[in-house]
Amino acid sequence: MTRTKSPVRLGPARWIVYGISVMAIAAIATQVYFFAMVGIYTVVNPSSTAFMRSDAWQLAQDRPDLSVQRTWVPYDQISRNLKRAIIASEDANFVNNNGYETDAILQAWEKNKARGKIVAGGSTISQQLARNLFLSREKSYVRKAQELVITSMLELWMDKERIFEIYLNSVEWGNGVYGAEAAARYYYKTSASKLSAWQSARLAVMLPRPKYFDEHRGSAYLSQRAGVIARRMGAAELPH
């Protein structure tokens, strides 16, 4: 009489090892995907970002009268005023840093500890681009760690001008408004190439809270802070 073999049963320890192995493979595959996409974006302009796709879905649910606005323009067709204003406002050492500022991250860490929640990230332009391209708006230290990994990939694959070009064409500037060209036309009825110093300073100040300032364009803080940025623009170093 032939005996049938009993199915092999995995013990708890083996299930744990199996689960860890699956998660490790998935994590490595995710990083490989990000690495490959960053490499592609060195020569191919991103057609959309994670933030844009999330926004498009949200607008379809809540504001069907609105849609994502974005028109890609080459780096040389974006006003130097806007480039200087953003560097002065968001990342004064952009040209010389390696994608992150340790002091800014530590300051954000202390601020978050004092508040008891994540309210600051100390992100550079490269970090902001990493987040916008691939990640969510969720605030967590896990997401921050992934942001830093992708930032390293951006800095490895791309020069600063390419990073800034993608950033300028991808950053959020209001309800469904993405990129310098869309922002220039939405707020000032002009092109990104013709933005004045004052217009550029105001747009730069909007970046940390674009949706808020879209709805509060008469904010006293917006005007006051724009004046500060306008005075700093002359010292901003541009990538080239």
C-alpha positions in Angstrom: 0.0 0.0 0.0 1.5 3.4 -1.1 1.8 6.0 1.6 0.9 9.6 0.7 3.3 12.1 2.0 1.9 14.7 4.4 2.3 18.3 3.4 5.3 20.1 4.9 4.2 22.4 7.6 6.3 25.5 8.3 6.9 26.2 12.0 6.4 29.7 13.4 10.1 30.5 13.1 10.1 29.6 9.4 7.0 31.7 8.8 8.8 34.6 10.3 11.9 34.1 8.2 9.7 33.7 5.1 7.8 36.9 5.9 11.0 38.9 6.5 12.4 37.5 3.2 9.3 38.6 1.2 9.4 42.1 2.8 13.1 42.4 2.1 12.7 41.4 -1.6 9.8 43.9 -1.9 11.9 46.6 -0.3 14.9 46.0 -2.7 12.6 45.8 -5.7 11.1 49.2 -4.7 14.5 50.8 -4.5 15.5 49.3 -7.8 12.4 50.8 -9.3 13.1 54.2 -7.9 16.8 54.0 -9.1 15.7 53.0 -12.6 13.1 55.8 -12.8 15.5 58.5 -11.7 17.9 57.2 -14.4 15.2 57.5 -17.0 14.3 61.1 -15.8 17.8 62.2 -16.6 16.8 62.2 -20.3 13.0 61.9 -20.2 10.8 64.6 -18.7 8.4 63.2 -16.1 4.8 63.3 -17.5 3.4 63.4 -14.0 4.4 63.1 -10.4 3.0 61.2 -7.4 1.6 64.5 -6.1 -0.1 65.3 -9.4 -1.7 61.9 -9.6 -3.0 62.2 -6.0 -4.2 65.7 -6.7 -6.0 64.7 -9.9 -7.9 62.0 -8.0 -8.8 64.3 -5.1 -10.0 67.1 -7.5 -12.2 64.6 -9.3 -13.9 63.7 -6.0 -14.1 67.2 -4.5 -13.7 69.8 -7.2 -14.8 68.3 -10.6 -14.7 71.9 -12.0 -10.9 71.9 -11.6 -8.2 69.7 -13.1 -4.4 69.5 -12.8 -2.7 72.3 -14.8 0.9 71.8 -15.9 2.9 72.7 -19.0 6.5 71.7 -19.3 9.0 74.4 -20.3 12.8 74.0 -20.8 15.1 75.3 -18.1 16.3 78.3 -20.2 12.7 79.4 -20.7 12.1 80.0 -17.0 12.8 83.4 -15.6 16.1 83.8 -13.7 14.1 85.9 -11.3 12.0 82.8 -10.3 15.1 80.6 -10.1 16.8 83.0 -7.8 13.7 83.6 -5.7 13.2 79.9 -5.1 16.8 79.2 -4.2 16.8 82.3 -1.8 13.6 81.0 -0.2 13.9 77.3 -0.2 17.6 76.2 -0.3 20.2 78.9 -0.3 23.1 76.4 -0.6 21.4 74.3 -3.3 24.3 74.5 -5.8 26.9 73.4 -3.3 25.1 70.9 -1.0 24.9 67.1 -1.7 21.1 67.0 -1.6 20.5 67.5 2.1 21.5 69.9 4.9 22.3 68.0 8.1 21.8 71.2 10.3 18.4 71.8 8.8 17.3 68.2 9.4 18.5 68.3 13.0 16.7 71.6 13.6 13.5 70.1 12.2 14.0 67.1 14.5 14.2 69.4 17.5 11.2 71.3 16.4 9.2 68.2 16.0 10.2 66.9 19.4 9.1 70.2 21.0 5.7 70.1 19.2 5.2 66.4 19.8 4.4 65.7 16.2 6.0 66.2 12.7 5.7 69.8 11.7 9.0 70.4 9.9 11.3 68.4 7.6 14.2 70.6 6.8 14.0 69.6 3.1 16.3 70.9 0.4 15.1 71.4 -3.2 16.4 67.9 -4.1 14.5 66.4 -1.2 11.3 68.2 -2.2 11.7 66.8 -5.7 12.2 63.3 -4.4 9.0 63.5 -2.4 6.9 65.2 -5.1 8.0 62.7 -7.8 7.5 59.4 -5.9 6.1 59.7 -2.4 3.0 60.8 -0.6 2.1 63.8 1.6 2.1 61.6 4.6 4.4 62.9 7.4 6.4 60.1 8.9 10.0 59.3 9.6 9.8 56.2 7.4 8.8 58.4 4.5 11.6 60.8 5.4 14.1 58.0 5.2 12.8 57.0 1.8 13.0 60.6 0.7 16.7 60.8 1.7 17.4 57.6 -0.3 15.7 58.9 -3.4 17.5 62.2 -2.9 20.8 60.4 -3.0 19.8 58.7 -6.3 18.8 62.1 -7.8 22.2 63.6 -6.8 24.0 60.5 -8.2 22.2 60.5 -11.6 21.7 64.2 -12.3 23.5 67.5 -12.2 22.0 70.4 -10.3 20.5 72.0 -13.3 18.5 68.9 -14.3 17.3 68.5 -10.7 16.2 72.2 -10.7 14.6 71.9 -14.1 12.4 69.0 -13.1 11.6 70.7 -9.8 10.6 74.0 -11.5 8.2 72.0 -13.8 6.8 69.8 -11.1 6.4 71.7 -7.8 2.9 72.4 -6.6 1.7 76.1 -6.7 -2.0 75.9 -5.8 -5.1 73.9 -6.3 -4.1 71.7 -9.2 -1.4 74.1 -10.3 1.9 72.5 -11.0 5.1 73.9 -12.5 6.4 77.4 -13.2 4.5 77.9 -16.5 1.1 77.0 -15.1 1.8 79.1 -12.0 2.8 82.2 -14.1 -0.3 81.9 -16.2 -2.7 81.1 -13.3 -1.5 84.0 -11.0 -0.2 86.6 -13.4 -1.5 85.8 -16.9 2.1 85.7 -18.3 4.7 83.1 -19.2 7.3 81.6 -16.9 10.0 83.4 -18.9 8.6 86.9 -18.2 8.0 86.7 -14.4 9.3 89.8 -12.7 11.4 89.8 -9.5 8.4 90.7 -7.3 6.1 88.1 -8.9 8.8 85.5 -8.5 9.4 86.4 -4.9 5.7 86.0 -4.1 5.5 82.6 -6.0 8.6 81.4 -4.0 7.0 82.3 -0.7 3.9 80.3 -1.6 5.7 77.0 -2.0 5.5 75.6 1.6 1.7 76.2 1.7 0.6 76.6 -2.0 -3.1 75.7 -1.5 -3.4 78.0 1.5 -1.9 81.0 -0.3 -3.9 80.2 -3.5 -6.9 81.0 -1.3 -5.3 83.8 0.7 -3.5 85.9 -1.9 -3.9 89.1 0.1 -2.1 87.6 3.1 0.1 90.2 4.9 2.7 87.6 5.6 2.9 86.7 1.9 3.7 90.3 1.0 6.1 90.8 3.9 8.0 87.6 3.3 8.1 88.3 -0.5 9.9 91.6 0.3 12.5 89.7 2.3 13.1 87.1 -0.5 13.3 89.9 -3.1 16.2 91.4 -1.2 18.0 88.1 -1.0 17.6 87.2 -4.7 20.8 88.9 -5.8 22.9 86.6 -3.7 21.3 83.4 -5.0 23.7 81.2 -7.0 22.1 79.4 -9.9 23.2 76.0 -11.3 24.6 76.1 -14.8 
